[in-house]
Amino acid sequence: GNSVTQMEGPVTLSEEAFLTINCTYTATGYPSLFWYVQYPGEGLQLLLKATKADDKGSNKGFEATYRKETTSFHLEKGSVQVSDSAVYFCALIGLNSGYSTLTFGKGTMLLVSP
Amino acid sequence: DAGVIQSPRHEVTEMGQEVTLRCKPISGHDYLFWYRQTMMRGLELLIYFNNNVPIDDSGMPEDRFSAKMPNASFSTLKIQPSEPRDSAVYFCASRPTWGLSGNTIYFGEGSWLTVV
C-alpha cells in the first residue's frame, strides 16, 4: 500500500538557518505529493504540492521537488523564521486509495528560536 | 468562500457519554473525509463519503464510532459510548471531483476532544 516516511523531529534551528525536512514515499502508479503545515492549536493547511515527476511546488519561501527516481519530496527553505515553528506533514494521494484520499507521514515538528 | 467548518472546536466529556462532532464541507465539494490525529498514531483516515455515500469506513476503530452524511452540506461523527482513549483531534476535510480545482483536500480547524 501507500506509505510516507518523514524524518523524526523535533528539528531545532536558529532564525535564518537553512531548513530541510526529508520525506520519502512508497506508492504504486503516479501519486501526487503534498506538504501540509499545522501551526500550534490550528488545523492543517496545504503548504505546497506537486502532481508529477520533476515538478517543484513552492509557497511562502518553502520548496519541494517531486523526485521519482529517489521517491522523495524533501521540504526546503533557505531562511527560516520564528513564525515557521509548526508541525509539517508530508502526504500523498496514490493509486491504492483510488486517488481519493491522503496518506500522511507522522509529521515533523520544527522549532525556530530567535 | 468559507472553508470546512467544524463544531465544536473543543469538547471535554465524561467517559460513557455520547459525543457528536459536526462538519460542513466547502460548497460544491462532493468528497468528505473524517481523520483522527493522535500522538501515538498520527493522522488516520476514519471514513470518507462521495456524494453523501460512505465509500470506505475501514478506518473506523470500532462499533462505538458511526458517521453519517444526510445531505451534501452536513456530516456527523458520533462516538457512543466515549472512552478516554478516544481523546484526539478529529478533522473533517473535503474536496471536489478531480479536475475542478486541482487535487487538493481542504481541512477544517479540527474538533479537540478530551474524554475524562
Interface residues (C-beta under 8 A of the other chain):
Chain A: S32 F34 Y36 E42 G43 L44 Q45 L46 K49 T51 F89 I93 Y99 S100 T101 L102 F104 G105 K106 G107
Chain B: Y31 F33 G42 L43 L45 Y48 N50 I55 D56 F91 A93 W98 G102 N103 T104 I105 Y106 F107 G108 E109 G110
